Amino acid sequence: MFKKIGVIGCGQMGSGIARLVLEKTGLTLVGACARRSSRAGIDVGIAVGLGRGIGIEVATDLAATIEHCRPHVAIHATCSKLDDAADEITTLAARGVHVISIAEEMALPRATSPALAARLQRLAVDHGVCILGTGINPGFVLDLLVIALSGVCCRVDRIRATRVNDLSPYGPSVLRSQGVGLTTEAFRRGVEDGSVVGHLGFSESLHMIAAALGWEIERIEQTREPIVSGVLRETPFARVPPGLVAGCHHTAVAFVDGTPAISLIHPQQIHPELEGVETGDSIEILGTPDVRLAGRPEIPGGLGTIALAVNSIPRVLGASPGLYSAAELPVPAAMMSDARSLVRREGHWVRDA
């Protein structure tokens, strides 16, 4: 029997996830739910950009959608914040549906809300489902990959990881959150009032790394600085003349035993290449031995997150009930064969038919 998949959210990420699910052998897309009422009744194939109908309509009532299509797994792609995601995730889990969420704060819910994380854990166990938070960042580049590289170290003293990426493909909501188009004064006011947030997920990544290494974080210090453009930069959603803000240089440092143990650096801006900035990901672990890994350009954030969400389906189907971070399940791999043959349960590969 094919594994039935539902997608919650029909925006850029949800659409990409739905298209990838439709490509994979062993999976069948049985439903899609959107928050916007304007999407209701549209054929899913048209809504997600296939250019053709597939005989399934976008719904807006999540509980009714679950009852109608009975998915085994739902991939949740509607928001970033834990409080905003909680109702949808609990609705799914309480009805016996496994959940994969790409909400940034779902990468490690206990980092920002231990009480809600405990509630999700109890819910998952009570209803026999797995709940997983994943994504490119948090969920992979600045945490899971760091953890994996530390496995060759006898001792780790300090960690420094950097992701330099291009904001140009993103829409207005993301650009606003990075302060794109603001004056430096307005940027700093936005940091103070919370309208300029920079990267969501640093706390989750820092705590994920620390937990894996057995470190206790004493405090986290963060900085957000404007990246001021020296040239005209334009995207379909932003025009930034010289002197205005093209992005946000966001850093977070976790202190362990009084010293800065983990430093994460994430400058994001539109069209960095216009001023000679090359995107990329790099990790440096100082210890015994030192470990360094770097790649350019950046791993694409959108495609990477879409792939991680879909490729995690076999891992979720093979897991014991509970709430998991990406560091707590087997690492997903590209799903190049029948998804049902890629489920690993109790240490054995089984065909999940």
Buried (B, 14 or more C-beta within 10 A) or exposed (E): EBBBBBBBBBBBBBBBBBBBBBEBEBBBBBBBBBBEEEBEEBBBBBBBEBEEEBEBBBBBEBEEBBEEBBBBBBBBBBBBBBEEBBEBBBBBBBBEBBBBBBBBBBBBBBBBBEEBBEBBBEBBBEBEBBBBBBBBBBBBBBBBBBBBBBEEBEEBEBBBBBBBBBBBBBBEEBBBBBBBBBBBEBBBBBBEEEBBBBBBBBBBBBBBBBBBBEBEBEEBEBEBBBBBBEEEBEBEBBEBEEEBBBBBBBBBBBBBEEEEBBBBBBBBBBBBEBEEBEBBBBBBBBBEEEBEBEEEEBBBBEEBBBBBBBBBBBBBBBBEBBBBBBBBBEBBEEBEEBBBBBBBEEEEEBEBE
